[in-house]
């Protein structure tokens, strides 16, 4: 898709697509090897267009981890509420968690890559908050 044929999307619609694309790429390769140029190319955007939505690659990873936290915790809560009994709730939460990883295989790669970084970054802190939650 070229810039001329690609539809315009507002920032609130483009940002989730960037997160989704980063997750899809992380399912296929090591997160450290994923460049903003690769994300932009996968989306049919210029790298400059990507930077209109995120200031840095770390901001993209932070958004990915925050999306993961919100989405995963919502799934776990829904599974626990639907199950009722405590043991059934634990089983449902386990299955929901496993299903989430099956649906988004790039998530563990990104989260563990961020947790292993030696320097404190917003993405690493978001990953730590996810693990604590």
Secondary structure as UniProt FT lines:
FT   TURN            3..5
FT   HELIX           11..28
FT   HELIX           31..33
FT   HELIX           36..43
FT   HELIX           47..51
FT   TURN            52..53
FT   HELIX           57..83
FT   HELIX           86..103
FT   HELIX           106..116
FT   HELIX           122..132
//
